[in-house]
Amino acid sequence: MPIVSRGFHGRARDTQRKLPPGQYETTDFPVLSAGPTPTVDLDEWEFTIRTETGARRSWNWAQLTALPSQTSTVDLHCVTKWSKFDTEWQGVSLDVLLEDVETSADYALVHSYGDYSTNVPLEDLLNGQAWIAYRYDGEELAPEHGGPARLLIPHLYLWKSAKWVHSIQLLVEEERGFWENIGYHDYGDPWREQRYQGD
Amino acid sequence: MARTAVSRRLGNRLRWRTARLTDGRVESRAARTLVFEVPGWPGHLAGQHVDVRLTAEDGYSTQRSYSLASASDGESVELTVQRVSDGEVSPYLTDELAMGDVVELRGPVGGWFVWSPEQKEPILLVGGGSGLVPLMAMIRMRRAAGSRTPFRLVYSIRSPEDQLYESELRQDEPGLDKTYVYSRSAPPQCPRPPGRITASDLSSTGWPPDFEPTCYVCGSTGFVEKASGLLVALGHHPGRIRTERFGPSE
């Protein structure tokens, strides 16, 4: 049973939109990163999927942006407690990128330019749930928000949506990423409030 | 006494605990330090944060994350909260929470933006505004541990009235060099004209990159983007620059 803080009333509740437990709504777009924002030159940009057998598929910038893209309006939930409703992204569905990949892996470890990584189950990247996103709100994706391209998995806490995405490594056994290694949850479902290992 | 080890028993660390306000200090025109007694607190590292949960009479509850300001010290935990005038939580914490009142708290959280006295390399702390708070925990941990690791602090604030921990930082402390960067209005004796942080602020008073310092940068997104970008441009390796950004600065 939560303990009541005397005299705390909170804001008027917006009953129209439901927030995951412990989250509050913001209309800003806050930034969270562990280090400096990396500079990635589009001429050298590359995105690679590697399977457990070592097979690789890579796309350069022109190849990625030539693929059919989708525009999606999704809600974002950051483990630092803010949520942002109705954000509009354009990108390539992972269904398209993974379509011809042969694998028996169940897990993915996503790597970024600048050494960030995060782990997700492979099935969470499929079935219209995840994108390599390169436009936000009708504009090129800004570097501090993960540009030129980031992973977008809006049904999980936002640290899973790796900024500056560089590759996805498919794995038979789960390996932990950057935040997961220091105590954040392996799955990170905001609706079940899976913030930290053990939640 | 200060502890450097943190309990690894997650079940214990992630339990919501009742925190009772036992002391408060006004730090600046918009910031207040809250001292809580937290029974069973497992200790923390300098730079970690906590989740704070507030629940209203009608059951509505909301959470925020705040950096720990104090070095680990038994069951006493200090947070410094900056008031955001239209915020839902911070005005309650800075203006309404009274001695004996309770909030819920869990943690410590975060294992990346931390400094521990076992680190021997020189340290550069770059703080903007209330981004000083976790850096102050590192300074206090250094003092509590009797560490002689050389620290340099570059602290950017709008004006002298915004400075946190003024009397504590005014004391001379061997091995801790402090530089103030005023962005809007500087005190009359300050030779540097007011303005945003520059490469020369960081190169003249920070460490040369070949000393391989670990750099901790904390503040608003704009400040952290600027300062960490300057450090990279000066030749500091991105892997030695750790950042913490205050989102909607609540």
HADDOCK unambig.tbl for C-alpha pairs under 7 A between the chains (distance, minus, plus):
assign (segid A and resid 2 and name CA) (segid B and resid 55 and name CA) 6.79 0.50 0.50
assign (segid A and resid 3 and name CA) (segid B and resid 55 and name CA) 6.47 0.50 0.50
assign (segid A and resid 3 and name CA) (segid B and resid 104 and name CA) 6.98 0.50 0.50
assign (segid A and resid 4 and name CA) (segid B and resid 55 and name CA) 4.82 0.50 0.50
assign (segid A and resid 4 and name CA) (segid B and resid 56 and name CA) 5.56 0.50 0.50
assign (segid A and resid 4 and name CA) (segid B and resid 57 and name CA) 6.04 0.50 0.50
assign (segid A and resid 5 and name CA) (segid B and resid 54 and name CA) 5.97 0.50 0.50
assign (segid A and resid 5 and name CA) (segid B and resid 55 and name CA) 5.67 0.50 0.50
assign (segid A and resid 5 and name CA) (segid B and resid 56 and name CA) 6.20 0.50 0.50
assign (segid A and resid 5 and name CA) (segid B and resid 101 and name CA) 6.84 0.50 0.50
assign (segid A and resid 5 and name CA) (segid B and resid 102 and name CA) 5.66 0.50 0.50
assign (segid A and resid 5 and name CA) (segid B and resid 103 and name CA) 5.62 0.50 0.50
assign (segid A and resid 6 and name CA) (segid B and resid 101 and name CA) 6.64 0.50 0.50
assign (segid A and resid 8 and name CA) (segid B and resid 55 and name CA) 6.91 0.50 0.50
assign (segid A and resid 8 and name CA) (segid B and resid 56 and name CA) 5.20 0.50 0.50
assign (segid A and resid 8 and name CA) (segid B and resid 92 and name CA) 6.92 0.50 0.50
assign (segid A and resid 9 and name CA) (segid B and resid 56 and name CA) 5.15 0.50 0.50
assign (segid A and resid 10 and name CA) (segid B and resid 56 and name CA) 6.93 0.50 0.50
assign (segid A and resid 10 and name CA) (segid B and resid 88 and name CA) 5.83 0.50 0.50
assign (segid A and resid 11 and name CA) (segid B and resid 88 and name CA) 5.96 0.50 0.50
assign (segid A and resid 22 and name CA) (segid B and resid 62 and name CA) 5.22 0.50 0.50
assign (segid A and resid 22 and name CA) (segid B and resid 63 and name CA) 5.20 0.50 0.50
assign (segid A and resid 23 and name CA) (segid B and resid 62 and name CA) 6.60 0.50 0.50
assign (segid A and resid 23 and name CA) (segid B and resid 63 and name CA) 6.65 0.50 0.50
assign (segid A and resid 24 and name CA) (segid B and resid 62 and name CA) 6.84 0.50 0.50
assign (segid A and resid 28 and name CA) (segid B and resid 248 and name CA) 6.97 0.50 0.50
assign (segid A and resid 30 and name CA) (segid B and resid 247 and name CA) 4.52 0.50 0.50
assign (segid A and resid 30 and name CA) (segid B and resid 248 and name CA) 6.15 0.50 0.50
assign (segid A and resid 31 and name CA) (segid B and resid 221 and name CA) 6.22 0.50 0.50
assign (segid A and resid 31 and name CA) (segid B and resid 245 and name CA) 6.76 0.50 0.50
assign (segid A and resid 31 and name CA) (segid B and resid 247 and name CA) 6.04 0.50 0.50
assign (segid A and resid 32 and name CA) (segid B and resid 245 and name CA) 5.88 0.50 0.50
assign (segid A and resid 33 and name CA) (segid B and resid 243 and name CA) 6.77 0.50 0.50
assign (segid A and resid 33 and name CA) (segid B and resid 244 and name CA) 6.97 0.50 0.50
assign (segid A and resid 34 and name CA) (segid B and resid 242 and name CA) 5.83 0.50 0.50
assign (segid A and resid 34 and name CA) (segid B and resid 243 and name CA) 5.18 0.50 0.50
assign (segid A and resid 34 and name CA) (segid B and resid 244 and name CA) 6.53 0.50 0.50
assign (segid A and resid 35 and name CA) (segid B and resid 238 and name CA) 6.83 0.50 0.50
assign (segid A and resid 35 and name CA) (segid B and resid 241 and name CA) 5.76 0.50 0.50
assign (segid A and resid 35 and name CA) (segid B and resid 242 and name CA) 4.80 0.50 0.50
assign (segid A and resid 35 and name CA) (segid B and resid 243 and name CA) 4.83 0.50 0.50
assign (segid A and resid 36 and name CA) (segid B and resid 225 and name CA) 6.87 0.50 0.50
assign (segid A and resid 36 and name CA) (segid B and resid 228 and name CA) 5.36 0.50 0.50
assign (segid A and resid 36 and name CA) (segid B and resid 229 and name CA) 6.41 0.50 0.50
assign (segid A and resid 36 and name CA) (segid B and resid 238 and name CA) 6.22 0.50 0.50
assign (segid A and resid 36 and name CA) (segid B and resid 241 and name CA) 6.78 0.50 0.50
assign (segid A and resid 36 and name CA) (segid B and resid 243 and name CA) 6.90 0.50 0.50
assign (segid A and resid 80 and name CA) (segid B and resid 65 and name CA) 6.41 0.50 0.50
assign (segid A and resid 81 and name CA) (segid B and resid 63 and name CA) 6.66 0.50 0.50
assign (segid A and resid 81 and name CA) (segid B and resid 64 and name CA) 6.17 0.50 0.50
assign (segid A and resid 182 and name CA) (segid B and resid 111 and name CA) 5.52 0.50 0.50
assign (segid A and resid 198 and name CA) (segid B and resid 10 and name CA) 6.43 0.50 0.50
assign (segid A and resid 198 and name CA) (segid B and resid 11 and name CA) 6.42 0.50 0.50
